[in-house]
């Protein structure tokens, strides 16, 4: 009985410590600065095969602060501003055309749900400033150079003698019949030679 009582106390203490840490994390005033991947970019005009995404309406990045540094309010909140007046609209596809919804929901990421501004914006958490644009770069109009990106990425991870996806997963063409048991992932190429895929820092 003493053992189960002691275990119960330990669980209670662990739960309480976890709750305190969560409260401290959510009350922290300094926010981590988003990476360029988190921020992404917004489309000024609809590319071919898309509609309704111009002026950043198609933006789905994770930026959650304005150009002046104000924290964005959740789209589902009604205080300090009634952001919940704008109802979520889902993205959808009809034939070969992707039609963008508005991207809002229970989050505080920058969006342009009604195309009312020239780029993504948000309601601020400041009761004195209702809306403000977000500092998000415009996407380049030229198409991505996939070959150049692949070459740069392969140089970054140091792939010299194998295809890393093939090394890690057995094949880049996965089907239900090509599953590789974890025990077979031993770090060798298909020829049985050791693979030297190392991440450079």
Long-range contacts (C-beta under 8 A, 24 or more apart in sequence): 31-64, 31-65, 31-71, 34-62, 34-63, 34-64, 38-62, 38-63, 39-63, 39-136, 39-137, 40-136, 41-136, 41-137, 41-138, 41-139, 41-140, 42-112, 42-119, 42-120, 42-136, 42-137, 42-138, 42-139, 43-138, 43-139, 44-119, 44-138, 44-139, 44-141, 49-96, 49-97, 49-98, 50-97, 50-98, 50-99, 50-100, 51-97, 51-98, 51-99, 51-100, 52-99, 52-100, 52-101, 53-98, 53-100, 54-115, 55-112, 55-115, 55-117, 55-118, 55-119, 56-111, 56-112, 56-117, 56-118, 56-119, 56-120, 56-136, 57-100, 57-102, 57-103, 57-111, 57-112, 57-113, 57-115, 58-100, 58-103, 59-103, 59-110, 59-111, 59-112, 59-120, 59-136, 60-103, 60-109, 61-109, 61-110, 61-120, 61-136, 62-109, 63-109, 63-110, 63-120, 63-134, 63-135, 63-136, 64-107, 64-108, 64-109, 64-110, 64-122, 65-134, 65-135, 66-110, 66-121, 66-122, 66-124, 66-132, 66-133, 66-134, 66-135, 67-132, 67-133, 67-134, 67-135, 68-129, 68-132, 70-124, 70-125, 70-126, 70-129, 70-132, 71-108, 71-124, 71-125, 72-108, 72-109, 72-110, 72-122, 72-123, 72-124, 72-125, 72-134, 73-108, 73-122, 73-123, 73-124, 73-125, 74-106, 74-107, 74-108, 75-104, 75-105, 75-106, 75-107, 75-108, 75-111, 75-113, 75-123, 76-105, 76-106, 80-125, 80-126, 80-127, 81-123, 81-124, 81-130, 81-131, 83-123, 86-113, 86-114, 89-113, 110-134, 110-136, 156-199, 156-200, 157-197, 157-198, 157-199, 157-200, 158-196, 158-197, 158-198, 158-199, 158-200, 159-197, 160-196, 161-189, 161-193, 161-195, 161-196, 162-189, 162-190, 162-195, 162-196, 162-197, 164-195, 164-197, 166-190, 167-195, 167-197
